C-alpha cells in the first residue's frame, strides 16, 4: 500500500470527528523542521501528532521518533500509522516510558537514551503495526 492511501484513510477518519477534533496536514517545504509528523491537532483538548507510514516505503526515521518523544514528554500523544490504521479512538495504546534520563532540557538525550529510542524505532519499523504512545 502506498503512503497516499494511508493518508486518505487518516484524513477520512479525522474528518469524521467533526467539531470534537481540530487537525491539520503538514505542508512540507524547505523551512520545515526534520521529523515533524504528517498530521497534528487536538482531540477534546489533547494534542496529537500522527506520522503516516506505508509499511513498504520509507521507514520511521529517528528524527520522526524523536519528535514523537518530545510530543509525549510534553503531555500529548504520538501515533505511528501503518496500513492497519482504522480509527483514531481504536488504536492500540502503549504507555511506554519515553522519559529517558533526567536531563533539564527536553531536546537532549544521553548516548544510552538515544540507543533506547533507536531500538524502539527499529521495533516499530519491523512490526509495522499502528500504535499510539502517550
MITI-308963 format. One record per residue: residue number from 0; x, y, z of N, C-alpha, C in turn. Coordinates in nm, 2 decimals. Example, Ala and Ser with C-alpha at 12.3 -4.5 7.8 and 13.67 -1.06 7.14 Angstrom:
   n    npx    npy    npz   capx   capy   capz    cpx    cpy    cpz
   0   1.32  -0.57   0.78   1.23  -0.45   0.78   1.32  -0.33   0.78
   1   1.28  -0.22   0.71   1.37  -0.11   0.71   1.29   0.00   0.79
//
This chain:
   n    npx    npy    npz   capx   capy   capz    cpx    cpy    cpz
   0   0.08  -0.12   0.00   0.00   0.00   0.00   0.09   0.12   0.00
   1   0.05   0.22  -0.08   0.13   0.35  -0.09   0.09   0.44   0.03
   2   0.18   0.53   0.06   0.15   0.62   0.18   0.03   0.71   0.15
   3   0.00   0.74   0.03  -0.11   0.83  -0.01  -0.24   0.76   0.03
   4  -0.25   0.63   0.03  -0.37   0.55   0.07  -0.38   0.56   0.22
   5  -0.27   0.55   0.29  -0.28   0.56   0.44  -0.32   0.70   0.47
   6  -0.27   0.80   0.40  -0.31   0.94   0.42  -0.46   0.96   0.40
   7  -0.51   0.90   0.30  -0.66   0.91   0.27  -0.74   0.85   0.38
   8  -0.70   0.74   0.43  -0.77   0.67   0.54  -0.77   0.76   0.67
   9  -0.65   0.82   0.70  -0.64   0.91   0.81  -0.72   1.03   0.80
  10  -0.72   1.10   0.68  -0.80   1.22   0.66  -0.95   1.19   0.67
  11  -0.99   1.08   0.61  -1.14   1.04   0.62  -1.18   1.02   0.77
  12  -1.09   0.95   0.84  -1.12   0.93   0.98  -1.12   1.06   1.06
  13  -1.02   1.14   1.05  -1.01   1.27   1.13  -1.13   1.36   1.10
  14  -1.17   1.36   0.97  -1.29   1.44   0.93  -1.42   1.40   1.00
  15  -1.42   1.27   1.03  -1.55   1.21   1.09  -1.57   1.26   1.23
  16  -1.48   1.32   1.30  -1.50   1.36   1.44  -1.56   1.50   1.45
  17  -1.58   1.57   1.34  -1.65   1.70   1.34  -1.58   1.80   1.43
  18  -1.66   1.87   1.52  -1.60   1.98   1.60  -1.53   1.93   1.72
  19  -1.53   1.80   1.75  -1.45   1.74   1.86  -1.30   1.74   1.83
  20  -1.27   1.76   1.70  -1.13   1.75   1.66  -1.09   1.86   1.57
  21  -0.97   1.92   1.60  -0.91   2.02   1.52  -0.78   1.95   1.46
  22  -0.76   1.95   1.33  -0.64   1.89   1.28  -0.59   1.96   1.15
  23  -0.47   1.94   1.12  -0.41   1.99   1.00  -0.31   1.89   0.95
  24  -0.29   1.89   0.81  -0.19   1.81   0.75  -0.07   1.90   0.73
  25   0.05   1.85   0.76   0.17   1.92   0.74   0.19   1.95   0.59
  26   0.23   2.07   0.56   0.27   2.11   0.42   0.42   2.13   0.42
  27   0.48   2.03   0.36   0.63   2.02   0.36   0.69   2.13   0.27
  28   0.79   2.19   0.32   0.87   2.29   0.25   1.01   2.29   0.30
  29   1.09   2.38   0.24   1.23   2.38   0.27   1.26   2.43   0.42
  30   1.16   2.50   0.47   1.18   2.55   0.61   1.12   2.46   0.72
  31   1.07   2.35   0.68   1.01   2.26   0.77   1.11   2.18   0.85
  32   1.09   2.17   0.98   1.18   2.10   1.07   1.18   1.95   1.04
  33   1.30   1.89   1.03   1.31   1.75   1.01   1.23   1.67   1.12
  34   1.16   1.57   1.08   1.10   1.48   1.18   0.95   1.52   1.22
  35   0.91   1.64   1.17   0.77   1.68   1.20   0.67   1.58   1.14
  36   0.57   1.54   1.23   0.48   1.44   1.18   0.39   1.50   1.07
  37   0.32   1.41   1.00   0.24   1.44   0.89   0.11   1.51   0.93
  38   0.05   1.48   1.04  -0.07   1.54   1.09  -0.05   1.58   1.24
  39  -0.12   1.69   1.27  -0.11   1.73   1.41  -0.25   1.80   1.44
  40  -0.28   1.80   1.57  -0.41   1.87   1.61  -0.44   1.84   1.75
  41  -0.57   1.86   1.78  -0.62   1.84   1.92  -0.75   1.77   1.91
  42  -0.77   1.67   2.00  -0.89   1.60   2.01  -0.94   1.61   2.16
  43  -1.05   1.68   2.17  -1.11   1.71   2.31  -1.00   1.77   2.40
  44  -0.92   1.86   2.35  -0.82   1.92   2.44  -0.69   1.85   2.45
  45  -0.67   1.74   2.39  -0.54   1.66   2.40  -0.47   1.67   2.26
  46  -0.35   1.72   2.27  -0.26   1.74   2.15  -0.22   1.60   2.09
  47  -0.22   1.59   1.96  -0.17   1.46   1.90  -0.09   1.50   1.77
  48  -0.01   1.40   1.74   0.06   1.41   1.61   0.06   1.27   1.55
  49   0.04   1.26   1.42   0.03   1.13   1.35   0.14   1.13   1.24
  50   0.22   1.02   1.24   0.31   1.00   1.13   0.26   0.88   1.05
  51   0.23   0.91   0.92   0.18   0.81   0.83   0.29   0.73   0.76
  52   0.28   0.60   0.77   0.38   0.51   0.70   0.31   0.41   0.62
  53   0.36   0.39   0.50   0.30   0.29   0.41   0.34   0.14   0.45
  54   0.45   0.13   0.52   0.49  -0.01   0.56   0.58  -0.07   0.46
  55   0.58  -0.02   0.34   0.67  -0.07   0.24   0.76   0.03   0.18
  56   0.75   0.15   0.23   0.82   0.27   0.18   0.93   0.31   0.27
  57   0.94   0.44   0.30   1.04   0.49   0.39   1.01   0.45   0.53
  58   1.10   0.40   0.60   1.08   0.36   0.74   1.07   0.49   0.83
  59   1.02   0.47   0.95   1.01   0.57   1.05   1.16   0.62   1.08
  60   1.19   0.74   1.07   1.32   0.79   1.09   1.34   0.83   1.24
  61   1.47   0.84   1.28   1.50   0.88   1.42   1.45   1.02   1.44
  62   1.46   1.11   1.34   1.41   1.24   1.36   1.26   1.24   1.39
  63   1.18   1.16   1.32   1.04   1.14   1.35   1.01   1.08   1.49
  64   1.09   0.98   1.52   1.07   0.92   1.65   1.11   1.02   1.76
  65   1.21   1.10   1.75   1.25   1.20   1.85   1.14   1.30   1.86
  66   1.08   1.35   1.75   0.97   1.44   1.75   0.85   1.38   1.83
  67   0.82   1.26   1.81   0.72   1.19   1.88   0.75   1.18   2.03
  68   0.88   1.16   2.06   0.92   1.16   2.20   0.89   1.29   2.27
  69   0.92   1.40   2.20   0.90   1.53   2.25   0.75   1.56   2.27
  70   0.67   1.51   2.18   0.52   1.53   2.20   0.47   1.46   2.32
  71   0.52   1.34   2.34   0.47   1.26   2.45   0.52   1.32   2.58
  72   0.65   1.36   2.58   0.71   1.42   2.70   0.63   1.55   2.74
  73   0.58   1.62   2.65   0.50   1.74   2.67   0.35   1.71   2.71
  74   0.31   1.59   2.71   0.18   1.55   2.75   0.08   1.52   2.64
  75   0.13   1.51   2.52   0.04   1.48   2.40   0.05   1.33   2.37
  76  -0.01   1.29   2.26   0.00   1.16   2.21   0.07   1.16   2.07
  77   0.14   1.05   2.04   0.21   1.03   1.92   0.17   0.90   1.85
  78   0.12   0.91   1.73   0.07   0.79   1.66   0.16   0.76   1.54
  79   0.20   0.64   1.53   0.26   0.59   1.40   0.16   0.51   1.33
  80   0.11   0.56   1.22   0.00   0.49   1.15   0.05   0.42   1.03
  81   0.03   0.29   1.03   0.07   0.20   0.92  -0.06   0.16   0.85
  82  -0.06   0.08   0.74  -0.18   0.05   0.67  -0.30  -0.02   0.75
  83  -0.27  -0.07   0.87  -0.37  -0.12   0.95  -0.45  -0.02   1.03
  84  -0.42   0.11   1.01  -0.49   0.22   1.08  -0.64   0.21   1.04
  85  -0.73   0.22   1.14  -0.87   0.22   1.11  -0.93   0.35   1.17
  86  -0.93   0.37   1.30  -0.99   0.49   1.35  -0.91   0.54   1.47
  87  -0.91   0.67   1.49  -0.83   0.74   1.59  -0.86   0.68   1.73
  88  -0.98   0.66   1.77  -1.01   0.62   1.90  -1.00   0.47   1.93
  89  -0.96   0.39   1.83  -0.95   0.25   1.85  -0.81   0.20   1.82
  90  -0.71   0.29   1.83  -0.57   0.25   1.81  -0.52   0.18   1.93
  91  -0.43   0.08   1.91  -0.36   0.02   2.02  -0.28   0.12   2.10
  92  -0.30   0.13   2.23  -0.23   0.23   2.31  -0.12   0.17   2.38
  93  -0.01   0.23   2.38   0.11   0.18   2.45   0.16   0.29   2.54
  94   0.16   0.26   2.67   0.22   0.35   2.77   0.36   0.31   2.78
  95   0.45   0.36   2.70   0.59   0.32   2.70   0.66   0.44   2.77
  96   0.75   0.41   2.86   0.82   0.52   2.93   0.92   0.58   2.83
  97   0.88   0.69   2.77   0.96   0.76   2.68   1.04   0.87   2.75
  98   1.03   0.87   2.88   1.10   0.97   2.96   1.24   0.92   2.99
  99   1.33   0.93   2.90   1.46   0.87   2.91   1.55   0.97   2.98
 100   1.61   0.93   3.09   1.71   1.01   3.16   1.64   1.13   3.23
 101   1.73   1.20   3.30   1.68   1.32   3.38   1.75   1.45   3.34
 102   1.74   1.47   3.21   1.80   1.59   3.16   1.71   1.71   3.18
 103   1.77   1.83   3.20   1.69   1.95   3.22   1.63   2.00   3.09
 104   1.69   1.97   2.99   1.64   2.02   2.86   1.58   1.90   2.78
 105   1.45   1.93   2.74   1.38   1.82   2.67   1.43   1.77   2.54
 106   1.52   1.85   2.48   1.57   1.82   2.35   1.71   1.76   2.35
 107   1.75   1.70   2.47   1.87   1.63   2.48   1.85   1.49   2.53
 108   1.93   1.40   2.47   1.93   1.26   2.52   2.08   1.22   2.54
 109   2.10   1.13   2.64   2.23   1.08   2.65   2.25   0.97   2.54
 110   2.37   0.92   2.53   2.40   0.82   2.43   2.32   0.69   2.46
 111   2.31   0.66   2.59   2.24   0.54   2.63   2.09   0.56   2.59
 112   2.03   0.67   2.62   1.89   0.70   2.60   1.86   0.71   2.45
 113   1.96   0.76   2.37   1.94   0.76   2.23   1.93   0.62   2.18
 114   2.01   0.53   2.23   2.01   0.39   2.19   1.87   0.32   2.22
 115   1.81   0.36   2.34   1.68   0.31   2.37   1.57   0.35   2.27
 116   1.58   0.48   2.23   1.49   0.54   2.14   1.51   0.47   2.00
 117   1.63   0.45   1.97   1.67   0.39   1.84   1.61   0.24   1.83
 118   1.62   0.17   1.94   1.57   0.03   1.95   1.42   0.03   1.93
 119   1.35   0.13   1.99   1.21   0.14   1.98   1.17   0.17   1.84
 120   1.24   0.26   1.77   1.22   0.30   1.63   1.24   0.17   1.54
 121   1.34   0.09   1.57   1.36  -0.03   1.49   1.25  -0.13   1.50
 122   1.20  -0.14   1.63   1.09  -0.23   1.66   0.96  -0.19   1.58
 123   0.93  -0.06   1.58   0.82  -0.01   1.51   0.83  -0.04   1.36
 124   0.95  -0.02   1.31   0.97  -0.04   1.16   0.96  -0.19   1.13
 125   1.00  -0.28   1.22   0.99  -0.42   1.19   0.85  -0.47   1.21
 126   0.77  -0.42   1.31   0.64  -0.47   1.34   0.54  -0.42   1.24
 127   0.55  -0.29   1.20   0.46  -0.23   1.10   0.32  -0.24   1.14
 128   0.29  -0.20   1.27   0.16  -0.20   1.33   0.13  -0.06   1.38
 129   0.01  -0.01   1.36  -0.02   0.12   1.41  -0.02   0.12   1.57
 130   0.04   0.22   1.62   0.05   0.23   1.77   0.04   0.38   1.81
 131  -0.02   0.40   1.93  -0.03   0.53   1.99   0.05   0.53   2.12
 132   0.14   0.63   2.13   0.22   0.65   2.25   0.16   0.76   2.33
 133   0.15   0.75   2.46   0.10   0.85   2.55   0.18   0.85   2.68
//
